[in-house]
Amino acid sequence: MSIQNRYEFILYFDVENGNPNGDPDAGNMPRIDPQTGHGIVTDVCLKRKVRNYVEYAKERARGYEIFVTEGAILNKKLEEAYEACDLKKSKKADEDDRMKAQKWVCGHYYDVRTFGAVMDTGEAKCGQVRGPVQLCFARSADPIFQQEITITRMARQAASSPSAWTAGIETGR
């Protein structure tokens, strides 16, 4: 089923004692608008949540596979489209071949159909798809307060390794 009309909606979700979108440049602390103190969740994070939901809800059913997955090599997925359509890869792809491969990719990958994708990398060029679903940053209803909580381990990992407490005594720390 393809999306035919424009829809606008609000996604309201609740996170308590959690971090919905850590910032890798800030030690994975929550993203915060410095002027208002409100939490921020990026559009990329929201798309990942949708991708994860579809992947688990549809159990990788045909037509609901996910193109952007952790550790995926996207050019290999585009090459699969060329192989499935029995097309030749080249640096200057024929427009008809590009469209055939793009149709195959859109038919297999839910997230390409939904969010779109730029697929003109490598030798298996599949063009660009503009998805009907566009997301923007989410903002918390209230300001949030960051807390950095660390966990201290009190047990040894292996019998051969000294405990942190014993190692501290031996070295005089």
Phi, psi and omega in degrees: 000129179259155180278125185258330186241169175272132178233139173241137182211165176243130175257118180249121178226155186243130175232122177236131182055043180212180181227098185290340183201088180290150179260111182297338179279353180233041178064028181065020174290160180300148176282131183226138172288116186295337181278325185250341183080002179284146177286151180234138173237124185287160176298326178296319178295318179295320177297321178297321179297320178293315179301314180299317179299311181298319180300317181280322182290322182265355178049044178059035177296152180305131181090351180239022175289161182249128182284311183266097178237162181298128177079003182290146172256103189297322179298327177294323178293324177290324177295325176301321179297317179296318179294316181296328180266003180055052181248157178265133177280143174200163181293330176245091184288142174293138184300322178295318178296318180300316182290322177298314179294320179298318178298319178297314180299314180297326178289334183263325190249113181302315186291332176291315178298324188276308186259344184087174180191151171262118188233040179250040178252157179069198182266345178262080184277130182237013176077200182233137178241131174261119183277151180284345181255118178240136181241153174237177182300146173262153181228139180290151179292328182233160174299152178243161180236123180284142173225131176258114182245127179250157179246130178253130181270137181249007182234155178279152179281320181222156181296331183280343182270139179288151177289156180299324182293314179295318180298323179294322179291316182297325182268354178079018178279000000 
